[in-house]
Amino acid sequence: MATQTYYELLEMMQAEAKPRPRHICPICRLVVDGVDRYLKLLSLENVNDYETRQQLRQAGGFCNRHAYTWLKLHDALGTAIIYEDMLREVRRRITDGDFNSRRGSGLFKKLGNNSPENPFAPCPACLQQQKVDERVVSDFAEGYNHKAEFREAYAAHHVTGLCLPHFRRVLIQLNEAQSGQLANEQGEKLAATQATLREIIEKMDASRHPDPADRRIGEEREALGRAIWQIVGLEDLD
């Protein structure tokens, strides 16, 4: 049975054919959206939720990336409540010696973390990101394995495909026939980006085009960012 995620993935791929498409790995996009929804829900409803606050205390708040994502929500009251609590927790741990490098047991052993520099549990937003990522990868693989319309949407020339990290994770969940098909299509999509990069290289060759005006690049510029995310995924998912 097709899930909501299946239809979201399908719609994203079909939308790439529209004017001024945003070429992007569809799995990356849904994972980012899922984390954004988690943070917005926390801001709107769960700042004072007991279990949420306990999880944040154990984690020492959000990791660097998700802390700044949270800050962009501009939730002054929520940020003040959470981080006043975090500062109190960090002060308590300093007083208790939790950051003392000479301690080799206690809190570090309990949390499974032997690094005195980080005696905290994982960032809760990172845990949510991992959960969403696993679900979206699974639904993509399920759709590609069993739905012809999904495979046709992915094969369309305007679809720029998956990033390499998600391609690898989807590939191992496909049956033999579909894994071969996806691999071929992925190779073609990377080749299309590669061809555009070669156009840029040729256009910016001063020996061929002495006039600087002839070395300006236009729509080809989109391939620069596309090449990077095709290899490493979106910036927000490092």
Phi, psi and omega in degrees: 000130182290136180265172175299322179299322178303312183291327177294317177296315180299315180297321179297317181292320179293329181290340181294344180278347183283164179303141180050058180289158173256097181291121184198153176296121184295328179291315177305315183299316181289328177292316177299316179298320180296318178292320178299317179296320179300314181292320179294321178295319177300317181296318185281326192231335195243011181302322182258010177291131187299311183295322179296316180294322178296318179297319179293322178298314182296329181270351186069031183088200180273160173294173183307308185296313183285335175296318180284332172296317177300316183300328181290349176286345179058039177265089185297313182293314180298318179294318179297316181296311184293313188277339169296319177294319180295318180295322176296319180294317180295319177299319179297318181291324175299313179299322181282354179080021182293343180258008180285118185295345180278350178277130182240010181215211177064238185301316182299318181293319182295322181272359182067030183227110183270005181271116180293342179287341183217081181273035184245160173286167180299152177302128181296329177290326176294320178297319177295319178300316180298318180297314179294317181302313181298320181293316183291319177300315180298317180291325176297312181298319179298316179295318181291324180293323195238353184239114180298321181297328179290315179296321179295320179296318181291325184287342183305140187297333182282346180277125186270358169091193181267156168289160183301316179302317181282328175302315181296321183286326176290317187305318183287351178260001182265155173288171189300315183295315183288328178295322177294320179295314180297320180299318179295316181294320179298318178300320179294322181291322177292324179296325179295318177295317180301320180296320178293322178295324177294325176298319179296315180301315181293317182295327184267011178282107184296332180291332179268329184231082183299329181282120180305330180296330180281350182260005178286141178250147182244250183298339180298337184303330181303330182291340180295307177293324180298318180299322181291312182289333177296333180269317188245351185090179182291152180301324184285358184241030182291000000 
